[in-house]
Amino acid sequence: MMRFLLAALFAMMLSLPALAESALTNVDNTALQALMGRGVPVVDIRTPGEWSQTGTIAGSHRIMAFDERGKLAPDFLEKLASVAKPGDEVALICRSGNRTAVISKALTDQLGYRHVYNVEKGMNRWLGEGRPVEK
């Protein structure tokens, strides 16, 4: 029994660095502004219709992740990789933070991204706070 506990503890200790490196962080708009000030790219994953309806954050990259029916855009990962590689920091924003939560989790859990920031409440909060957009 003692050997089992020691083995389990050792296995947990070995996994700690991997857990510490994995970074999916939910951020608010104040934190997003700070990230942008440091040069972290912002990727707006909404649809072209949503971009034209509300505008986008100045300097953000428009890369649609899901089409209007909820299907993953086949070129999303390729386009994202042109903006941020798995070792790079990247902030993701959508309308409400729901789609980016899904994409952020997939990027960190399955695709090796280690510095992903999910903007909570998305563009709804950004606009609600009266923050600027470009059309």
SEKERO-251097 format. One record per residue (C-alpha): residue in three letters; x, y, z. Coordinates in steps of 0.001 Angstrom, whole numbers. Each point is the difference from the previous one (the first is absolute). Example, Ala and Ser with C-alpha at 12.3 -4.5 7.8 and 13.67 -1.06 7.14 Angstrom:
! residues 2
@type = ALA x = 12300 y = -4500 z = 7800
@type = SER x = 1370 y = 3440 z = -660
This chain:
! residues 135
@type = MET x = 0 y = 0 z = 0
@type = MET x = 2812 y = 2406 z = 903
@type = ARG x = 1730 y = -672 z = -3337
@type = PHE x = -3238 y = 809 z = -1828
@type = LEU x = -364 y = 3315 z = 1866
@type = LEU x = 3617 y = 927 z = -701
@type = ALA x = -397 y = -882 z = -3674
@type = ALA x = -3179 y = 2095 z = -207
@type = LEU x = 1685 y = 2954 z = 1708
@type = PHE x = 3006 y = -275 z = -2325
@type = ALA x = -2294 y = -81 z = -3045
@type = MET x = -1815 y = 3110 z = 1244
@type = MET x = 3281 y = 1832 z = 515
@type = LEU x = 1098 y = -831 z = -3530
@type = SER x = -3230 y = 1395 z = -1413
@type = LEU x = 202 y = 3314 z = 1871
@type = PRO x = 2329 y = 1755 z = -2457
@type = ALA x = -2314 y = -900 z = -2879
@type = LEU x = -2964 y = 1343 z = 1913
@type = ALA x = 1834 y = 3210 z = 838
@type = GLU x = 963 y = 523 z = -3655
@type = SER x = -3544 y = -467 z = -1263
@type = ALA x = -1574 y = 3420 z = -62
@type = LEU x = -3594 y = 547 z = -863
@type = THR x = -857 y = 3225 z = 1748
@type = ASN x = -3329 y = 1781 z = 32
@type = VAL x = 474 y = 3765 z = -153
@type = ASP x = -2166 y = 3087 z = 242
@type = ASN x = 350 y = 3094 z = -2178
@type = THR x = 2486 y = 1706 z = 2305
@type = ALA x = 2307 y = -3003 z = -232
@type = LEU x = -584 y = -169 z = -3759
@type = GLN x = 1111 y = 3631 z = -345
@type = ALA x = 3178 y = -821 z = 1944
@type = LEU x = 667 y = -3020 z = -2237
@type = MET x = -524 y = 2113 z = -3111
@type = GLY x = 2404 y = 2586 z = 1424
@type = ARG x = 2620 y = -2752 z = 205
@type = GLY x = -611 y = -930 z = -3638
@type = VAL x = -2025 y = -3173 z = 582
@type = PRO x = -2093 y = -583 z = -3131
@type = VAL x = -3785 y = -1 z = 324
@type = VAL x = -1920 y = -2382 z = -2243
@type = ASP x = -3689 y = 712 z = -558
@type = ILE x = -1517 y = -3390 z = -877
@type = ARG x = -3510 y = 1228 z = -834
@type = THR x = -1626 y = -112 z = -3428
@type = PRO x = 358 y = 2705 z = -2667
@type = GLY x = -3618 y = 988 z = 659
@type = GLU x = 775 y = 581 z = 3660
@type = TRP x = 3103 y = 2018 z = -851
@type = SER x = -1961 y = 2301 z = -2287
@type = GLN x = -2872 y = 315 z = 2473
@type = THR x = 2046 y = 1142 z = 3005
@type = GLY x = 3472 y = 795 z = -1284
@type = THR x = 3155 y = -1509 z = 1453
@type = ILE x = 2712 y = 1013 z = 2432
@type = ALA x = 2639 y = 2070 z = -1796
@type = GLY x = 2907 y = -2178 z = -1062
@type = SER x = -1775 y = -3293 z = 638
@type = HIS x = 307 y = -2850 z = -2487
@type = ARG x = -3275 y = -1138 z = -1532
@type = ILE x = 142 y = -3787 z = -230
@type = MET x = -3391 y = -1706 z = -52
@type = ALA x = 5 y = -3188 z = 2069
@type = PHE x = -3595 y = -1163 z = -487
@type = ASP x = -2380 y = 767 z = -2829
@type = GLU x = -3609 y = 1088 z = 515
@type = ARG x = -1072 y = -3643 z = 487
@type = GLY x = 2653 y = -649 z = 2648
@type = LYS x = 2304 y = -2021 z = -2253
@type = LEU x = 3735 y = 441 z = 584
@type = ALA x = 1594 y = 1992 z = -2813
@type = PRO x = 2416 y = -2379 z = -1768
@type = ASP x = 2735 y = 2644 z = -275
@type = PHE x = -257 y = 1342 z = 3565
@type = LEU x = 3073 y = -1737 z = 1423
@type = GLU x = 2160 y = 882 z = -2995
@type = LYS x = -993 y = 3657 z = 211
@type = LEU x = 443 y = 59 z = 3774
@type = ALA x = 3504 y = -1481 z = -344
@type = SER x = 911 y = 2898 z = -2301
@type = VAL x = -758 y = 2344 z = 2933
@type = ALA x = 1070 y = -2092 z = 3009
@type = LYS x = 1904 y = -3260 z = 256
@type = PRO x = -519 y = -2393 z = 2957
@type = GLY x = 2778 y = 1659 z = 2041
@type = ASP x = -1324 y = 3532 z = -595
@type = GLU x = -2511 y = 1957 z = 2016
@type = VAL x = -3378 y = 622 z = -1612
@type = ALA x = -3296 y = 1504 z = 1172
@type = LEU x = -3284 y = -1237 z = -1463
@type = ILE x = -3261 y = 1938 z = -82
@type = CYS x = -3489 y = -788 z = -1285
@type = ARG x = -3447 y = 1437 z = 715
@type = SER x = -518 y = -1368 z = 3515
@type = GLY x = 3071 y = -2056 z = 886
@type = ASN x = -1669 y = -3359 z = -594
@type = ARG x = 1566 y = -902 z = -3343
@type = THR x = 3411 y = 1205 z = 1127
@type = ALA x = -287 y = -2112 z = 3149
@type = VAL x = -433 y = -3094 z = -2187
@type = ILE x = 2798 y = 931 z = -2406
@type = SER x = 2356 y = 1051 z = 2820
@type = LYS x = -463 y = -3309 z = 1798
@type = ALA x = 642 y = -1973 z = -3197
@type = LEU x = 3114 y = 2040 z = -781
@type = THR x = 1502 y = -547 z = 3446
@type = ASP x = -1164 y = -3559 z = 630
@type = GLN x = 524 y = -1510 z = -3437
@type = LEU x = 2148 y = 2215 z = -2203
@type = GLY x = 2866 y = 1064 z = 2239
@type = TYR x = -820 y = 3679 z = 454
@type = ARG x = 1263 y = 1169 z = 3394
@type = HIS x = -947 y = 3691 z = 248
@type = VAL x = -3624 y = 426 z = -1054
@type = TYR x = -2177 y = 2764 z = 1424
@type = ASN x = -3771 y = -317 z = -266
@type = VAL x = -1760 y = 3368 z = 181
@type = GLU x = -2929 y = -502 z = 2362
@type = LYS x = -3331 y = 1381 z = -1201
@type = GLY x = 1672 y = 813 z = -3340
@type = MET x = -1069 y = 2890 z = -2181
@type = ASN x = -3255 y = 337 z = 1925
@type = ARG x = 1906 y = 1273 z = 3035
@type = TRP x = 2528 y = 1933 z = -2121
@type = LEU x = -2802 y = 1936 z = -1661
@type = GLY x = -2005 y = 241 z = 3229
@type = GLU x = 2938 y = 1769 z = 1611
@type = GLY x = 90 y = 2486 z = -2876
@type = ARG x = 3417 y = -1111 z = -1213
@type = PRO x = 1008 y = 978 z = -3548
@type = VAL x = -421 y = -2124 z = -3110
@type = GLU x = 850 y = 441 z = -3637
@type = LYS x = -2446 y = -800 z = -2767
